């Protein structure tokens, strides 16, 4: 017959083994459902949201490969509140000047001036992007547009290089 102390020790040992197994299962579960294992390895996996957005803009604006950039950087379920933007189409590079980038969590706001190009007038743009938590892709974009004063738009059209 086991003593009371021996019974408590075997109960504690069984509880300790149970907790260890539970921790191991949780660890295995988190490894299994890690987004890097999903196959949706977007171009920004492992990067900060600010870097994801600026890399997208570099490809879409500076290289003129908007359709390719959208396909690579936008999530398949992406919500674009302005789907007819010129940077979503391939063509010559679009000159623009990034004036300010603000990143907070998964949200990135980019204030930039887009020069007159591809038959469109010069515009001041505030793009607000929301990136996916694990996919390395852009999940949503809202765009706010303002037309600059006529004299300022003419000055920008002939000023230095785009960023």
C-alpha positions, 0 to 999 in steps of 0.5 A: 500500500502506497503512502500518502506522500508517495501518492502525491508524488506520483500525481505531481509527476503525472501532472508534470508530464501532462503539462510537458506534453501540452506545451510540446503540442502547442509548440508543434501546432504553432510551427505547423500553422506558421505562415512561412509554411503556408505557401503564401510567401509574399514578397514581404514575409519577414519585413516590416510593413513600411518596407513592404509598402515602399518596395511596392511603390518602388516597383509600381512607380519607379520601375513602371511595373504596376500590374506586376507589383499589384499581383506580387504585393497585393493579397488575393483578397485585397480591398482597393478603394481606388482600383483605377489608379495609374500605378496599377498599370504597366507603362513608363515609370511614374515620377513622384516625390515621397514627402512623408511616410508614417507607419503604425503597426500594420498601417502605413500612410504615404504622402506623396506628389505624383507628377503629371504622366500617362495623360493624368494631371499632377496630384498630391496623394495620401495612400493609406495601406494596411498590410497582412499580419503574416502574409507579407502582402498589402491587404487594403489601400485607401487613397485620398487625392488633392490637385495641387495649385496650378503654379505648384504643379508646373514647378513640380513637373520640371523639378529633380528626380523622383524618389 
